[in-house]
């Protein structure tokens, strides 16, 4: 026995084997460009953040979703000379929340079980310095002949 039910924006259809064997009579509906659930990228045409974007990997939901939204919104709308510099407390709150749920938000060191403690420290040190370098030198200057491009 086949049947259909509506859950929010989704319509769920349960069908029998016989239903699958018959040709489909489904009608395709044209996409609505104003549908907030459509994949429109991270930033919507009006400049708002698309919290439903799959590119966020579900970070906007879950136990730390509100902290993520606060931190990301602060950074996105930042007008400071060093973009996001006023958002440190928001990112710290998000990080503290994520540390309370290591099974949902594994740390990079947790993902690489084979790394020795000294390797993990070197990786953390390297990634921290890369992030700081990226944040500090976010202008579009190119390296000089004496500098190595990274």
Secondary structure as UniProt FT lines:
FT   STRAND          3..7
FT   TURN            8..9
FT   STRAND          10..14
FT   HELIX           17..21
FT   TURN            33..34
FT   TURN            36..37
FT   TURN            45..46
FT   TURN            51..52
FT   HELIX           54..56
FT   TURN            57..60
FT   TURN            63..64
FT   HELIX           65..76
FT   TURN            83..84
FT   HELIX           85..87
FT   HELIX           88..99
FT   TURN            100..104
FT   HELIX           108..111
FT   TURN            113..114
FT   HELIX           117..136
FT   TURN            145..146
//
